[in-house]
Amino acid sequence: MGVQIFFVELHQLDRSYKFEFPHFNLLMYMPLITSSALTGFGSWLLKKGGDTFIKGFSKDEVNKRFEKCLLKASSELNKKYPNAFGEDIKNYLQNDDIKNELFKMLFTESNIEIDVLKQYIDFDTLPDGFLIDLIANIKSSLSTDTKINLIISNKKIYDIVKDSSDSMSQLINESKRVNEGVVDIREKLNTLFKNKFSYDNFLINYFGSLKTSIIDVNFFGLGIEQTYKKPRVNLKEIFVKPLFKYKKQGNSDDAVIVENSVKITKDSFCIIEADFLTRIPNNIVVLGNPGAGKSLLIRAIIYAIINKDDSVISAENIFSYLPIRIELRKYLIYKKTNSKNLLNYIPHLFELEYGLNFINTDDLKEILLNEKVIVFFDGLDEIFDLNEKYNVKNDIVNFTNTYKNKAIVTSRIVGYEDAKLDNSYLEFEMEDFNDDQITEYVDKWYKFEETDEDKRNIEIKEFSQVKDELSNLIKNPLLLSLIVILYRNNLKIPESKLEIYQSCTKTLVHKWDSIKQLDFSVNKEILDSKEVLLADLAFWQYKIQSETPDKLTNATALATVTNSIMLRLKISEWATARTIAESFLTYAEKRSIYFDNNFTHKTFLEYYTAFWIYSNCDKKYAVQKRDMIVDQYISNPYWYIVFELLLNMIDNEQSDDEIIDGIYQRQIDRDWRSLQFLIGALPSIKNISQEQTVQLFANTFSFLLTSESNEINSSRSKETNKSEASVMGTYDALDSIANSKDYRSLFIDTVVKLYDKGGDNKPKIFSLVYEIIALRDVDIFGVFRDHDIEFINTIKTDPNTYMLYFYNIKDIDELFSELIVYIKKFGKDDFFTSPYTKFAGWTHISLAQNFFTVWLSKPITDINYYLDELSKCGIDRQTILSNSESIEIVFYSNTSRMKEVLLALDNEKDFFTKSILLSMFFSMYSFRNSYDNVGVSLDSILDIDISTSLKKAVKSVMSKKFSHAKTMVDYVMNKISIN
C-alpha cells in the first residue's frame, strides 16, 4: 500500500510551517491533551462509529493504547520544553469542538481547523522548534502500536467514522487490508522524521548528567544518615591514587613507552602510578583483589575527564575523550533479555541512567567512528557462567576491534583467567595500599568523620600506633575503610577478617537502631528477627547472582522476604506476611542495608550469606547440608569470601582441629578444583593440624606436577579453558602461601620429601619449587644441595633446571665453564633465547645475557678470551653483535661499571669486540635512565681518560633520535673510524 502525502499549512502563525505527513496526519498539539481527553478517544469512536465498531476493537483497549502512546510522547517532549504551556491546560480541553479537532486530526484525510484551535490556544507562545520536535516524538510513539495504526492509517475507516456508519464488516475488512502496509509505513516514518543528532548538544546533556552521578561516591561508613540514602561524599575529597604492577602478558614483544619514563616489555617488572595508566595507548585490563578499588578508579578517571581536573587523576591526554562506563553484570542481563549487543545496550544505558532518550544506534555509530571514545567495561569477574563470560568477552573484543576505541576492562584477579582477553590488552594488577596511602586515606576519612581537629589528630595518632597489628588486612582499601569505622566506634582494632565483617555489619545493623529519632514503624518481633531475615535474603540473592542474575527483581526479592516471614514468624496469611515484608524492606532501605534490589555493600551480602549457611547447617548439626552447598560452589571464585567467612565462623567455635581437618580432607579427596580455595583460606584458619596442612601442600604440589597443563605458563599466553584457568589459579595460590613467613619452612620441608620420592621427575619437581621460591631471599639451591649430594648432577640432566643452576653461580670463570658444558650438551640454539619457565609465567634470562651480566658484575677482565672460546663453539663475535639487541644488562648498570666498559672499549682494537662493548654500554645506560627511573648524567660517565673522538661520538649519539641500539652502535663506530 502506498504512502499518501498531504500538506498542512499554518499561515495563521507568525512563522509559516509546511509539514509532510506520511499516510496519516499526526496529532500536532500533544501538550493540550490531558488524561480526561486521552481516555475519551474510544468513547469518541463509539459515538461516531457505533457499537459494532467497539465489538471489533474494544473501546477500553483503544483508550489505553492511545493514552500510553501519547503520554509517552508528551513526557519526552516536556523534558525539553517544560514551560511550553501554563498549568491551565485542562481548561482548553473542556470544549467538545477542541476534542473533536484533536481526535479527528489523527486520520489521513482529516483537515485541521486551525481557526477552531486558535480560539483557545495562543500559538505565539510556542517556543521555536516545538512543533517539529512534537511531530518527531508523536510519530515515534504512535507508529509502533499496531492496533492504533489499524485505525488511524486508513481513509475508509475515517470516512465510516465521519459518516457514523454502522457497517462494521466493512470497517474490519479495511483494517485487515492495510495491516500489511504498517511495516513499510513505519520505515518511511523513521526515515522522514529521523532526529537530527547534535554531538555538541549530546555532550552538554551527557556531561551534565554524569557530573551529578559521578561526583558523589558511596562513602561507606561515613556516619549513618537517617534516611534510606547511602552516605555519600565528594569523590575528589576521598580518592587515593592506587599503584599498579605490570602483569606480563604472554608472548607480547611490543614495548610501551610512557613519556620516556616507563618502558614496558614482556620481561618487565615495574610499578606504575595511576596517572601513567591513562597515558598508555594500549587497551588495558585492570586486575585487583576484592575491595582494591577498581570501580572507584574508573569513576575517578571519568571525574577527571568531565571536569578537566588533573588533581584526581592526571589524565590530560584523555580529556578530549568521551567516557562510557558499562557495568558488565547489567549488560549481561540486558543481552540475555533482549538478545542484543553492546551497540544496542549503550543507547539503552544513556536513556536508563542519564535520561538521554534521543540517541539511537545510528547516532552511536557516528560517535564511535568519528569521535574519541574511552569505554570502561567494569566487572568481567561478576559474570559467573563460563559460557556467558566468554560471550561477553567476545562482545568486548568485537566492539573494540570494530570501532577502534580505547578500552579499560576491570576484573578481580581470581576468575579472570577463565576468559581472559587477548595479548593486545596490557594487564595491570592493583597493588595493596602502602603506608603512605594508608595514612592518606585515614587522614581524608577523619576529615569528614570528625570535625573537632584536636580530637581528630589524637585518634589518627592512636590509630597509626596500632594499625600494624592487622598486617596485610589494612592494606586492602575496602578492609581499611571498614577498620577505621570499627576503630572510630570502638577505639580498638579488630583481629581478623571475620571480625571486621561481623563487627561492621553489626555496627550498622544493630547499634544505630538505638537512636531514638529513627522511627521505622516496624514491630519489635520483626526487628528481633532481622538478622535471620537478612540472612535468608542474602543466601537466596547470592545464589541468584551466581546462577541466574536476571531473575533478581523487586518482585522476587519481596516474595523471598514474604516467604521468610511466613516461615520464621509462623504467619499463615500470605497477604499479612507480604505487608510485613514491605515494611521490613523499607526499614532495610532507611538503615542503609538493602536498597534497589541489593545490599548496599557487598560486605553485608557476603557476611549474611556465610551466616545463613552457618546458622542453618552447622548450628543445627546439618553438616551434610553444609557440605552439599560447599561441594556445589567451591570451584566458583565468587563464593571464596563467603566460604572463608564460613570456615572462620566454624573455626571460632572449635577447641581442636578435628572439624576443620575433616572439611579440608573431604574437599581434597573430592575435587582438585577446591585446592585453590583451600590454599587461599589457610592463613585465616587457626584450628587446622600441621599434618593436614602438609597433606594440602603435597596434594597441591603433586596436582600441579601431573595436571594436563604441565607447563602452566603455556596457558598464560593464550585463551584458556576453565580447567587451565583453575590450574593457574591453584599455582598462584600456592605461590602466595609458600612465600609467607608462616608457611615457607613447612612448604620447603614438604617438597624436599616429595623430591626424595621423585625418581626421574626430580628435575621437574625442583623446577616447580625454584619457580615458587625464586627471588624470595631463600637459598633454595643450598637447601637441596645440602640434602642431596647428587643434586647438582641431577639438575644438569635437564636444560631447564641447568639454566636455573646458572642463577646460582656468581664467579665468571665458573659460569663460563658451565656455559661451555651446557652448549656442548644441549646445543647453541638457545644461547640468545629467553625460554619460558615451566610454571611461573616469567622467562629465563638468556645464556648470553646471563654471561654478560655476571661479567659486568665483576672488575672487568679481558673480554676477548671469552669471545674466542665462544667462537670455538660456533658463536662468533659477529653473531653476538647481531643479537646484541636482546642482551639487556639490568642488574649491575652502575656508573663505575659503565666507565669500565668505555675504558675497555677505548683500548680495544678489534672492530666487533669494540661494537659489542659499545652495545653493552648502551644497554646499561638505557636501563638506568628508563627501566630503573634513575637519571644518570652522561657527563659524569664521560669524566674519564678516554679518547676525545669516543667522547664526542657518545655525546653526539645521545642527542639523536635512534629507535634501535644497533643504529646507535653503527653511528658511534662510524664516527670513531672517521676520526
Summary of the structure (lengths in Angstrom):
residues: 979
radius of gyration: 36.4
end to end distance: 90.0
largest distance: 115.3
contacts: 3030
relative contact order: 0.04
helix: 62%
strand: 7%
